[in-house]
Amino acid sequence: MKTCQILGIPTQSGTSERGCIMGPTAFRIAGLPEILRNLGWQVTDVGDAVPAQAAAISHPNPAVRNLDAIIAWTESVTRKAYEMAGSCDLPIFLGGDHSMSAGTICGMARRAQELGQPQFVLWLDAHTDLHTLHTTTSGNLHGTPVAYFTGQPGFEGFPRPAAFVDPRNVCMMGIRSVDQAEKRHVADIGITVFDMRAIDEHGIVAPLNSFLQRVRQANGRLHVSLDVDFLDPEIAPAVGTTVCGGATFREAHLIMEILHDSGLVTSLDLAELNPFLDVRAKTARLMTDLAASLLGRRVLEHKTRTF
C-alpha cells in the first residue's frame, strides 16, 4: 500500500489578505484524508507545521512585509518537508499562502539530490511568483517562492537551501498575470511557461505531456504545486488573488488525471485556499476533488492513456 503524509502549513504571512491560515482546516473538513484512504492510500496526518523562532530583520526595500515570519516558516517547512520525503511515498502540503512552497520544494529538492535524481516542478498558478525581495512592489512574499527555490539572488537573511531546483526543470501552466520584472527574469533563466493563451491555442494535453516526457527521461522527481488561482474564479472564488480566465473544471481534472497516469508525481502542494472568501465551501471541495483525481480517483478506467 502506498503511503501518504499530510502536513498543514497555516501561514498567511506572505499575503495581505487574511484567511489562508484556515486553509489546512478547510481541507480536512472537506474530507481529504478520508477520501485518500478510500482510494487505497495509507494516510498519516502529521498535523500542522509551526514556524521556527523568528528573529527581527529589516530590508532596504520598504515594501517588504513580514520578512521575519516568512524566513521562520521557510526554515521550519524545509526541514519538515525533507523529513516527510524520506518517510512516505507522497507528501501533501496544505496551505496556507504560496510562500510555503519556498520550504516545501527546497525540502523535496534536498531529498532528490540525495537520491541522485533531478527535481522537477509543475507550477499551476495564475502568477509566476518570481519576484525577489528587491523587485517586489507589493511586499507580499507569496510572490517570491519560485525565485527562492531556483537559487536566484536577492534573498538576504533566508536560509541557504541544501539543494536548489534547476529553473530549466520548472514548467508553469495557467499563467496570466506577470509583472515586467518577472517577464524579463523568466526569459533569462529558462523556465518553461505555458500561459493561458498557449493553452487556448494548443490545449492542455500536448504541453503537459511534453514536460512529463522530460521528467521521465531524466528519471526525475516531480513536485506539483497547485494554487487556487490557477482555476477560474467562477469555479474557485476562495483566493485573495483572483485573475479572470483561469482553468476550467474540465481542464483541471484532465491535468490531474494525466499526472496520475504518468506515475511521476512525488509530492504535492495545495496552496492559497482562503475559506473566508469561499462560497458554501465549493473551492475547498473542488481542490479536494482535484487532489483525489491526482491520487487515483476517476469516473471510468480508460483503456488508453494520454501519456
Rosetta blueprint (number, residue, H / E / L):
1 M L
2 K L
3 T E
4 C E
5 Q E
6 I E
7 L E
8 G E
9 I E
10 P L
11 T L
12 Q L
13 S L
14 G L
15 T L
16 S L
17 E L
18 R L
19 G L
20 C H
21 I H
22 M H
23 G H
24 P H
25 T H
26 A H
27 F H
28 R H
29 I H
30 A L
31 G L
32 L H
33 P H
34 E H
35 I H
36 L H
37 R H
38 N H
39 L L
40 G L
41 W L
42 Q E
43 V E
44 T E
45 D E
46 V E
47 G E
48 D E
49 A L
50 V L
51 P L
52 A L
53 Q L
54 A L
55 A L
56 A L
57 I L
58 S L
59 H L
60 P L
61 N L
62 P L
63 A L
64 V L
65 R L
66 N L
67 L H
68 D H
69 A H
70 I H
71 I H
72 A H
73 W H
74 T H
75 E H
76 S H
77 V H
78 T H
79 R H
80 K H
81 A H
82 Y H
83 E H
84 M H
85 A H
86 G L
87 S L
88 C L
89 D L
90 L E
91 P E
92 I E
93 F E
94 L E
95 G E
96 G L
97 D L
98 H H
99 S H
100 M H
101 S H
102 A H
103 G H
104 T H
105 I H
106 C H
107 G H
108 M H
109 A H
110 R H
111 R H
112 A H
113 Q H
114 E H
115 L H
116 G L
117 Q L
118 P L
119 Q E
120 F E
121 V E
122 L E
123 W E
124 L E
125 D L
126 A L
127 H E
128 T L
129 D L
130 L L
131 H L
132 T L
133 L L
134 H L
135 T L
136 T L
137 T L
138 S L
139 G L
140 N L
141 L H
142 H H
143 G H
144 T L
145 P H
146 V H
147 A H
148 Y H
149 F H
150 T L
151 G L
152 Q L
153 P L
154 G L
155 F L
156 E L
157 G L
158 F L
159 P L
160 R L
161 P L
162 A L
163 A L
164 F L
165 V L
166 D L
167 P H
168 R H
169 N H
170 V E
171 C E
172 M E
173 M E
174 G E
175 I E
176 R L
177 S E
178 V L
179 D L
180 Q H
181 A H
182 E H
183 K H
184 R H
185 H H
186 V H
187 A H
188 D H
189 I H
190 G L
191 I L
192 T E
193 V E
194 F E
195 D E
196 M H
197 R H
198 A H
199 I H
200 D H
201 E H
202 H H
203 G L
204 I L
205 V H
206 A H
207 P H
208 L H
209 N H
210 S H
211 F H
212 L H
213 Q H
214 R H
215 V H
216 R H
217 Q H
218 A L
219 N L
220 G L
221 R E
222 L E
223 H E
224 V E
225 S E
226 L E
227 D E
228 V H
229 D H
230 F H
231 L E
232 D L
233 P L
234 E L
235 I L
236 A L
237 P L
238 A L
239 V L
240 G L
241 T L
242 T L
243 V L
244 C L
245 G L
246 G L
247 A E
248 T L
249 F H
250 R H
251 E H
252 A H
253 H H
254 L H
255 I H
256 M H
257 E H
258 I H
259 L H
260 H H
261 D H
262 S H
263 G L
264 L L
265 V E
266 T E
267 S E
268 L E
269 D E
270 L E
271 A E
272 E L
273 L L
274 N L
275 P H
276 F H
277 L H
278 D L
279 V L
280 R L
281 A L
282 K H
283 T H
284 A H
285 R H
286 L H
287 M H
288 T H
289 D H
290 L H
291 A H
292 A H
293 S H
294 L H
295 L L
296 G L
297 R L
298 R L
299 V L
300 L L
301 E L
302 H L
303 K L
304 T L
305 R L
306 T L
307 F L
